[in-house]
């Protein structure tokens, strides 16, 4: 999660591949919303996790 007002953090996360997935209304104690961000780990983007049998 990241504060909706934290534009620098949002840009950084998006630059490295995170995408906004949703909004958590009133997430912070001051009532500010948070963006829920997700990074999809896959072979296409160089993810380190593979489901190919034994590690």
N, C-alpha and C positions, 0 to 999 in steps of 0.2 A: 504494500500500500504506500501511497505517496500523497501528500497534501495536494489538493486541487490547485492551490495557489503557488505551488513550488515549481514554477515553469522551468527553471534550470535543471532540476532533477528529472522532470518529465522528458525534456529534450535529451538528456544523457541516457536515460533508460531506453528511449525510442531509438537512439543512435546505435545502441548495442543489441537491438533486436526485440526489446520488450514492446508489447502492445497493450493499450487500455482495454480491459475486458469488462469493466463495470464500475459502478460508483457505490461506495459505502456512505450512505447519508448520515451526517452527524458523527462520524467516526472518532474525531478528536474531541478532547474535553471542552474545547472552546466552541464546539458545534460545527466546525469546518468539515466538509466532506473529504473523502479520500478516493483517489482513483485506485482501482484494483488492477494491477498490471501483471501480465503473464509472459513468460518466455517459453516458446515451444522448442523443446530439444528434439532434434531429428537428424537423420543422416544428411539431409540436404543442407542444413546450416552448420554442419560440423559438430553436432552433439557428441558427447563422449559416451553416452549410454547406448548400448546395443543389446538387442534381444536375439543373440545368435548362439544360444547354448551355453556351454561352460565359459566362465570368465577367463 
